[in-house]
Amino acid sequence: ISLGRGAMHADCASTMKMAASTDTTEWSDSRREAKARNAVSDAIRFSHFMRRNFMIPVRWDFFWVSEYGGWEDIQKDVMTDLCSRISELQDNGVIGIAWMAYQDSRDQ
């Protein structure tokens, strides 16, 4: 079934966004950090796309930026960005966000 056909029968769309220092899909630390720092903007763009094309609300069912590997400040910055953009999230049809463990380093 296509996304368009499925959306006609769905209560909402769902998306996930993950970023970590251990991401093997990016070849450099700077690219991994940029991916993490853009996590909120990327998810908002996707939410906007879903809302505009299918007119259904969007849940972020798995939003995670790991603090592992010395990323405590990156994680904090991303979560601060997320919290500062609540009205933008609402404007783009986001109805809920579930993020994974706030502290996930082994040394915590």
N, C-alpha and C positions, 0 to 999 in steps of 0.2 A: 504494500500500500504506500502511496506517495505521502510526503509530508503534508501537502495541501489537502489531500483527501482525509488523512488522519486528523488534521487540525479541525476539520468541520465537526468532528465527533468528540473532541477533547475539551476538557474544562480549562486546561492551561497547557502551556509548553514548559519544558524543563531544560535547563542547561547546567553545565558544570565548568569550573575553571580551576586549574591547579597550577602551581608554580613552586619550584624547589631548587635548592642549590645543587641537587643531585640529578637534575633533569638531563638526560642523555640525548635529547633531541636537539639541544643547542650546543654548539661547539666551543663557546667561550663564556667565561664568567660574566662579561659585560652584557652579552646577549641574554643570558639567563636572568640577570638582574633587570634588564629592560623589559623582558617578558613579564616578570613578576610585578614590576612597577606599573605596567599597563593593564594589569588584570581587570581592574574595575572598568576602565574605559572600553576594553574589549568586550566584556560581558554586557555593558550598557548598549554598545553597538548591536550586538546580537539580539538583545531584548527589543531594541527599536525595530530591527528587521522583522522579528516575529510579530510584534504588535502591528506594524504597518501592513505586512503582507497577509496575516491570518486573523487579525483582530481578536486575538486571545491573550489573556494575561500570561506572564512568565514567572516561573519560580526558579531561583538559583538553588538547586538541590545539593550542590557540593561545591562550595567555594573555599579554596584552601591555598594559603601561602605559608609554607613551612618556615619555621625559624631555625631549623637544623642547619648546621654548617656556618654559623655566625650570621644568620639572616634575621636576627632579632629586630634590628632597626628597619630592615626592608619590610618585614611583616607588620611592624607598628605603623610605618608610613602608609602601607596599603590599606590597613584597617581604618586609619584616620581618614584617608581619601574616601573610602567606602561610606563612613559615617557622615562625612561632610556633604555627600551627594545624594542624600535620601530623597529630596524633592525631585531630583533628576531621575532617580530610579523609578519613583512613582509615576512621573510623566511618561516614562517609557514602558509602562505596564508591568513593572516588577511588583509581585504581590507577596513574596516571601524569600528569605535568604537563610540557608543553613550552611554554616561554615564549620570546618573540621577543627579539631583540637587547637586551642589557642597556644598551648605550650606543648611542643612535641619533640624537643631535644632530649637526648638520652640523659643529659646531665641535670635535668630539672627535677 
